[in-house]
């Protein structure tokens, strides 16, 4: 399990979606070396919007495989989002 800076030291990561896999693949290219992470994300986000359906289908298939591997590794994982506390005025 991955260590997290938060209070809980045992943290199960969420499975990667198609864009996360695409971003990781694209960010490894030399054209993004030395750029801030926020700049890389913006550029890759624009690239993702302009990608063909064939490329998106490929990353959708990769995400399904990643989901399968994730469920094998973390069989008891269940995504439960935390509700944000409302600020009282």
N, C-alpha and C positions, 0 to 999 in steps of 0.2 A: 504494500500500500504506500501511497505517496505521502510524504510529510508535508504538512501545511503550516503556515505561519499562524493560523487561527488557534483557538484554544484546543480544539480537538486534533490530536496528533494522527489519528487514523482517519483518513479522508479517502473516500471512494470517488474517483473522477467520473464525470458524466461521459457517456459515449460520444465519439466525435461525429459531427454531422458532415454532409458533403462539402460545405464551404470551409469548415475547419481543415479538412484534409486537403482541399485545393489551396488554401492559404499556406499551409505548411510546405506543400510541394513547390509553390511559386516563390515563397520567401527564401528558399534555398538557392535560388539563382543569383548569379553574381551581380546583376543589375540593382539588387536591393541591399548590397553590402554597404554598411556605414550609414544607412538611413535610420531615422527614428522608427520605432515600432508603429506609432500612430500613422506616420506617412506611408509605411509599407502597407498597413491595413487599408488605408483609403485607396491607394493605387490598385491593390489586388481586388478590392471590392468593386471597383469600376471594371476591372478585367473580367470578374465573375459575371457581372451583369451583361457583358457583351459576348460571352462565350456561346458556342454553338450548343445545340441540344445534345449532340453526340458526346461532347466533353462533359456536360453536366450529367448525362446518363452514366458515364464511366465513374464519376465521383459518387453518384448515388449508389452504384453497385459496390464501390469500395466502402461506403458508409454502412451498407447492409452487412458486409463482411466484418467491419469493425464492430458493429453492434453484436454480431454473433460471438466474436471473440470476447467482447466485454461481458456478455451474459454468461459465458463459460467461466471466465476468470472471477467475476463478481456475481455469483448466482443469486445471492440474497439482496442485490441492489434494487432499490425502488426510489425513483426520483420523487422527493417531497419538498416542494419549494417552501421557503420560510416566508411568512407574512411579515411585511414591514409594519412596525408600530406607528400608529398615527400620532402626530404631535398634537397635544392639547393646547388650546389657546386661551 
